């Protein structure tokens, strides 16, 4: 049974951009072999909260996909062997929460509060 997953990967931030793109593509290709790949959210280079392997910056990528446990196991094995990846975390996504968040955001955008101009104290008098 395929389940929705998200994997956050932190690559070494000192790598050149072309190497980072190649590493990101390799992770995507590995996921595509056994799962339905949805998308990659690239968060870019960020300062790490603490040093990891003597590095102070990391390149963050969030991979969204649907797959089975074998996909997660294969990805985990690849990531552990790759020295250019500082950290990673894979969690099972809760699609109900994502749908509820999207619906709430849509309601906030459509609310009449957003359409009415705000009156100041000077305008009321």
N, C-alpha and C positions, 0 to 999 in steps of 0.2 A: 504494500500500500504506500503510495507516494504521499509525502507530507511536506508542507512548506517549511523551509529553513532559511536562515540568514547567517552569513559568516562574515565577521569583521576581521580583516587582515591588516596588520601594521607592518609595512615594509620598511627597510632601512632608509631613513630620510637622506642619507648622504649619497645615495646612488644617483647617477645621471638620469634625466627624464626618459631617455630612450630605453634604458635598462628597466626602469620602473614600468613603462608601458609593456615591455616584453614579459616581465614577471606577471603583471596583471592579466595579460592575454593567456599565459600558460595556465593560470588558475581557472580562468573562464573556460578554456578548452577542456581541462580536466573535468569540470562540472558538466559541460555539455556532453561528454561521453556517456554519462549514465543518468543524467537528470534533465528536467525541463528548466533551462536557464531563463530567468526573467529579465534581470538587469543588474547593472553595477552602478552604485552610487559612489562616486569618487569624492572624498572629503578633502583630499589634497594633503600638503605638508603641514604638520602641526607640531608644536612644542610638546614633548612628552612630560608627564607629571613628575617622572623620576627617570634616571638613566637606566637604559636596558642595553646590556652588552656594550657599555661605554658609549652609547649613542644618546643624543639629546633631542633629535627630531625624528619623526616618523611620517610615512606616507600612508594615509588611511583609505581603505577601500571596503565597501559593504557589498557583498554578493548576495542576491536574492534568487532562490531557485526552489523547485519542488523535486524531491527525490526520495530514495529509500535510504535505509541505514547504511547500506554498502557505499553509497556515494559519500556520506559523511566520513566513514572510516577511511576510504581511499584518499579523500581530501586531507584529512587529519594526518595521515602517514606522509603525504607529500610535503605538507607544511612543516612538519617536524624535521624532515630531512633537508629542507631548504634553509641555508644559512642567511639568506637575504631577508627572511621574514623574522621580525622581532617577536611579535605576539599574534595570537588569533583566538577567536571565540566563535563557536557555532551554537545557535539556539534554534529551537523550533518556534516558528512564528505562530501567533494566534490571529487568524484572519478575522475573527469576529471583532476583536479590539480595533484592528485597522479599519474595518468598515464603519464602526461606531465613531472613530475619530474623524474619518472623512465626512460622515454625515453631520457631525457636530460643527465642523469647520464650514460646511456648506450652509448650515442654518445661520451661523454667525454672520456670514457674508450677506445673506439675504434678509437679515433682520431689519425692521424699519428704523431702528436706532441709527444704523449706518447711513440712512438716506436723509434724515432730517438734519438741518443745520443746527449747530449748538448756539444757543443764545447766551450772550454775556450779561452781566448785571447792568451794564450801561444801556443795552437794548431793551431790557424789561421795563425800566423807568420811563 
